[in-house]
C-alpha cells in the first residue's frame, strides 16, 4: 500500500502568507500518527492541503503525494481519505437528518441532493455504521439539534462509509464532555485495531491513545521533531514547542503535560 502522505521540499501559502517553508513529511500506511502543535503552528493549513482545499507550491525539487498520487480528483480523494474536521462540522448543512449526514459520505457532499442516489448496499453500510457507533436511534434527529458529540459520531460514520484507506481526525475531542471524549477515543482505538490507519491532529497530548505510536511536532510552520512517541513526547521537546516549561508524565502509554514546577 502506498504512503498516506509523502511530501518533500514543499512551500505552502495561505493567501500571501507562507505557512510552511520547505516542508518534508512522510506518513506510511499503517503508521498511526498524531500531529501536535500550538495554535498557529500550521496544523489546519496542513490538513486543508491534504484534502486539496489548499494547493502547495512545489518548486523545482518539490513533490506532494497523497496515497501515492500527486494528481487527484478532489471528490475521489475525499472518498478514499476519511476526514473529520472542525471546518466540516461547522459548514455541514444544519437541516440534514442523521441518516442523511452519513449517506453524504458516498458523494463527498455537505448535504443530500435530489439527484443523488444510493444503492441498497450503500444504505445497508450506512445503517450498519450508525449501529456500530451507537447512533442508529438518532438517525432521524436534525443535525442542528445534535450535541457536539453526536455530530462528531455522525461525521465519523460519514467518513467511514467508503471504507477509506486512512482517517484524519482534526481536534477530535474538542468541545466534548468527559464521557463523550472517552467514547470517541475508544472508537478510535477500535478502528486502529481493525487495521485502519488513523492520523490525529491536535494540541492535547492526552488525546493520543496508546495505539498511536508516532508523533509529529509542528511549530511555526516547521517540523520540530518527528518519530516514535516515546522519543518525541519529552519534557524538553514540549517546552520548546510551547515556549513554557513543561513536564511530561507517562503511564501505560498515556501522556500528559504538567506545569514544570508541579
Secondary structure, DSSP 8 states (H G I E B T S, - for coil): ---SEEEEEEEEEETTEEEEEEEEEEE-TT--EEEE--TTSSHHHHHHHHTTSS--B-TTT-EEEETTBS---HHHHHHHEEEE-HHHHHHS-TT-BHHHHHHGGGTT-SS--TT----HHHHHHHHHHHHHTT-GGGTTSBGGGS-HHHHHHHHHHHHHTT--SEEEEESTTTT--HHHHHHHHHHHHHHHHTT-EEEEEES-GGG--TT--EEEEEETTEEEEEEEHHHHS-HHHHHHHHTS-EEEEEETTEEEEEETT-
